[in-house]
Amino acid sequence: MRNLLINPVLNKEFKLRFRSAKSFLGIFFYLLVVSIIVLGLIFLESISSGVNFFGTHQSRTTFHLLSFLQLVLILFMTPGLTAGVISSEREKQTLNILLTTSQSSTSIIIGKLISAVSYLLFLIIASLPIYSFVFLFGGVSPGQLMITLAFYLFTTFAFGSIGILFSTLFRKTIISIVTTYGVTLFLFVGTGVLAIIIMGISSKQVTFSFLPYFLATFNPGIVLLDIFDVMLVDRVYLITGGNQMPLWIAYIITYTVIMLLALFLSIRKLRPSMNVKEMSKE
């Protein structure tokens, strides 16, 4: 536990990541793009109302669109930030040096994960003032924003752990990144498409199916819609008979298991010769 709190790997990664001007330029352009998108959404929503009016309903719609867009950005950036943290050390032939230090495998993996994800979390926090544009017009409570941010935080660590796993399993960074993006794309797009197809088939045959609900528990986009308004994904519940737990609860349970399993395998594979007893001491 002490190695996790006082982590030289984490301190080094923080310094390397945030002392570069590119990091702050990335934050600047990210906030610039998001600001332009928000102003554009407000403009389009006010025009679509027909009276150049932007009210509570338009504000809520803009918040939903902005939140979904930010989720897409998170899922797009997370694999790039995490899928090469271990494999790049191996390619630069510095991994063996890192493994000879007093840092445990757990400390190294957790430090790499937190440092890689921290930049993305900083982007999310930095974008909070942009949401003030939406709050000016009402329709969105601070509680909804906090729930959305908590969902982002959990999703970032969950998909980040998947990237760490593939970075540990594969020796080449390019293979790790491609695999991580492929898995992320399937979980975000593939599961949604499959759920829609199965619901369409089930509705024509007037039958109930558990598969759409099962697939939806892996899809962060569908779960985000469920957090906003359960009526947006009511079809997923109805096709299963309507007796399932809320999707967001199933999502947390599912990805908690995936995250813990990914981190466990990453720690095991970082030092292949390490046995269970050595891991328990760490």
C-alpha positions in Angstrom: 0.0 0.0 0.0 2.8 2.4 0.9 4.4 1.8 -2.6 1.1 2.8 -4.2 0.9 6.0 -2.3 4.5 6.9 -2.7 5.0 5.8 -6.3 8.2 7.0 -8.1 6.8 5.6 -11.4 3.8 7.8 -11.0 5.9 10.9 -10.1 8.2 10.4 -13.1 5.3 9.9 -15.5 3.5 13.0 -14.2 6.7 15.1 -14.7 7.3 13.7 -18.2 3.7 14.2 -19.3 3.0 17.7 -18.0 6.3 19.4 -18.5 5.9 19.3 -22.3 4.4 22.3 -24.1 2.5 19.8 -26.3 0.4 18.7 -23.4 -0.9 22.2 -22.7 -1.4 22.9 -26.4 -3.5 19.8 -26.6 -5.6 21.1 -23.7 -6.0 24.5 -25.4 -7.1 23.0 -28.7 -9.4 20.5 -27.0 -11.2 23.2 -25.0 -11.3 25.4 -28.2 -13.0 22.7 -30.2 -15.5 21.8 -27.4 -16.3 25.5 -27.0 -17.0 25.9 -30.7 -19.2 22.8 -30.7 -21.2 24.1 -27.7 -21.8 27.5 -29.2 -22.7 25.8 -32.5 -25.2 23.5 -30.8 -26.7 26.5 -29.0 -27.0 28.3 -32.3 -28.6 25.4 -34.1 -31.0 24.6 -31.3 -32.2 28.2 -31.1 -32.7 28.3 -34.9 -34.5 24.9 -35.0 -37.1 26.2 -32.5 -38.3 28.6 -35.2 -38.4 31.6 -32.9 -34.7 32.0 -32.3 -35.3 31.0 -28.7 -33.1 28.9 -26.5 -34.9 27.6 -23.5 -34.9 24.8 -21.0 -35.7 22.0 -23.4 -33.0 23.1 -25.8 -30.5 23.4 -22.9 -31.2 19.9 -21.9 -30.8 18.6 -25.4 -27.5 20.5 -25.8 -26.2 19.0 -22.5 -27.0 15.5 -23.7 -25.3 16.0 -27.1 -22.3 17.6 -25.5 -22.0 14.8 -22.9 -22.3 12.1 -25.6 -19.7 13.9 -27.7 -17.3 14.0 -24.7 -17.8 10.3 -24.2 -16.8 9.7 -27.8 -13.7 11.7 -27.2 -12.8 9.8 -24.1 -13.2 6.4 -25.8 -11.2 7.7 -28.8 -8.3 9.1 -26.7 -8.0 6.5 -23.9 -6.6 3.7 -26.1 -3.9 6.0 -27.5 -2.9 7.1 -24.0 -2.8 3.7 -22.3 -2.1 1.0 -25.0 1.6 1.8 -25.3 2.7 2.5 -21.7 4.3 -0.9 -21.1 5.1 -2.0 -24.7 6.9 1.3 -25.4 9.1 0.6 -22.4 9.8 -2.8 -23.8 10.6 -1.4 -27.2 13.0 1.2 -25.7 14.6 -1.6 -23.7 13.9 0.2 -20.4 11.4 -2.2 -19.0 14.0 -4.5 -17.6 15.6 -1.6 -15.8 12.3 -0.6 -14.4 11.7 -4.2 -13.2 15.0 -4.3 -11.3 13.9 -1.4 -9.1 12.2 -1.9 -5.7 8.8 -1.1 -7.2 6.4 -4.0 -7.3 4.4 -5.0 -10.4 1.3 -3.7 -8.8 2.9 -0.3 -8.2 4.2 -0.1 -11.7 0.9 -1.0 -13.4 -1.2 1.3 -11.2 1.3 4.1 -11.6 1.3 3.7 -15.4 -2.5 3.6 -15.5 -3.1 6.7 -13.3 -0.4 8.7 -15.2 -1.8 7.8 -18.6 -5.4 8.5 -17.6 -4.6 11.7 -15.6 -4.2 13.7 -18.7 -7.6 12.7 -20.0 -9.2 13.4 -16.6 -7.5 16.8 -16.6 -9.2 17.5 -20.0 -12.6 16.6 -18.5 -12.1 18.8 -15.5 -10.9 21.7 -17.6 -14.1 21.4 -19.7 -16.3 22.0 -16.7 -16.6 25.8 -17.2 -17.9 25.1 -20.8 -20.9 23.4 -19.2 -21.8 26.8 -17.6 -23.1 27.8 -21.0 -25.8 25.2 -20.6 -26.5 26.0 -16.9 -27.3 29.6 -17.9 -30.5 28.4 -19.5 -31.6 25.9 -16.9 -32.9 22.4 -17.6 -29.8 20.7 -16.1 -29.1 20.2 -12.4 -25.6 20.1 -10.8 -26.4 16.6 -9.7 -26.8 15.5 -13.3 -23.4 17.0 -14.1 -21.8 15.3 -11.2 -23.3 11.9 -12.2 -22.1 12.4 -15.7 -18.5 13.2 -14.5 -18.5 10.2 -12.3 -19.6 8.1 -15.2 -16.7 9.5 -17.3 -14.2 8.8 -14.5 -15.3 5.2 -14.2 -15.4 4.6 -17.9 -11.9 6.1 -18.4 -10.3 3.8 -15.8 -12.3 0.8 -17.1 -11.1 1.3 -20.7 -7.7 2.4 -19.6 -7.2 -0.9 -17.8 -8.0 -2.7 -21.1 -5.3 -0.7 -22.8 -2.9 -1.5 -20.1 -3.6 -5.2 -20.4 -3.0 -5.3 -24.2 0.1 -3.1 -23.7 1.4 -5.8 -21.3 0.4 -8.7 -23.4 1.9 -7.5 -26.8 5.5 -6.7 -27.4 4.8 -4.2 -30.2 3.0 -0.9 -29.4 1.3 -0.7 -32.8 -0.3 -4.1 -32.3 -1.4 -3.1 -28.8 -2.9 0.1 -30.0 -4.8 -1.5 -32.9 -6.1 -4.3 -30.7 -7.3 -1.8 -28.0 -9.0 0.4 -30.5 -10.7 -2.7 -32.1 -12.0 -3.8 -28.7 -13.1 -0.3 -27.8 -14.9 0.1 -31.2 -16.7 -3.2 -30.7 -17.8 -2.4 -27.2 -19.0 1.1 -28.2 -20.4 0.6 -31.7 -20.6 -3.2 -32.3 -22.6 -4.0 -29.2 -25.1 -1.2 -30.0 -25.5 -2.3 -33.6 -26.0 -6.0 -32.5 -28.5 -4.9 -29.9 -30.6 -2.9 -32.4 -30.5 -5.8 -34.9 -31.7 -8.3 -32.3 -34.4 -6.0 -31.0 -35.6 -5.6 -34.6 -35.8 -9.3 -35.1 -37.4 -9.9 -31.7 -40.1 -7.2 -32.3 -41.1 -8.8 -35.7 -41.4 -12.3 -34.0 -43.0 -10.8 -30.9 -40.6 -12.6 -28.6 -38.5 -11.6 -25.6 -34.7 -11.7 -25.7 -32.1 -11.1 -23.0 -29.4 -10.5 -25.5 -30.1 -6.7 -26.2 -29.9 -6.0 -22.4 -26.7 -8.1 -22.1 -25.1 -6.2 -25.0 -26.2 -2.9 -23.6 -24.4 -3.5 -20.3 -21.2 -3.4 -22.3 -22.1 -0.2 -24.3 -21.2 3.1 -22.5 -23.2 5.1 -25.0 -26.5 3.2 -24.3 -25.8 3.4 -20.5 -25.2 7.2 -20.7 -28.6 7.6 -22.4 -30.1 5.4 -19.6 -28.5 7.8 -17.0 -30.0 10.8 -18.8 -33.5 9.4 -19.2 -34.6 5.7 -18.9 -37.3 6.4 -21.5 -34.6 6.8 -24.1 -33.7 3.1 -23.9 -37.0 1.7 -22.7 -37.0 -0.7 -25.6 -34.0 -2.5 -24.2 -36.0 -3.2 -21.0 -39.2 -4.1 -22.7 -37.6 -6.6 -25.0 -36.4 -8.5 -22.0 -39.7 -8.4 -20.2 -39.0 -5.3 -18.2 -37.7 -7.0 -15.0 -34.0 -6.2 -15.2 -31.9 -4.0 -12.9 -31.0 -0.5 -14.2 -28.5 -0.6 -17.0 -26.0 1.7 -15.2 -25.8 -0.7 -12.2 -25.2 -3.7 -14.5 -22.6 -1.6 -16.4 -20.7 -0.8 -13.2 -20.7 -4.4 -12.1 -19.6 -5.6 -15.5 -16.8 -3.2 -16.0 -15.6 -3.4 -12.4 -15.1 -7.2 -13.0 -13.4 -6.4 -16.4 -11.2 -3.7 -14.9 -10.0 -5.9 -11.9 -9.4 -8.9 -14.2 -7.4 -6.7 -16.7 -5.3 -5.2 -13.9 -4.7 -8.7 -12.3 -3.6 -10.2 -15.7 -1.4 -7.1 -16.4 0.4 -7.5 -13.0 0.8 -11.3 -13.6 2.2 -10.8 -17.2 4.5 -8.0 -16.3 6.8 -10.5 -14.6 5.8 -13.9 -16.1 8.0 -15.8 -13.6 6.2 -14.2 -10.7 4.0 -16.6 -8.7 0.9 -15.9 -6.7 2.8 -15.7 -3.4 5.1 -13.0 -4.6 2.1 -11.0 -5.9 0.3 -11.3 -2.6 3.4 -9.8 -0.8 3.2 -6.7 -3.1 
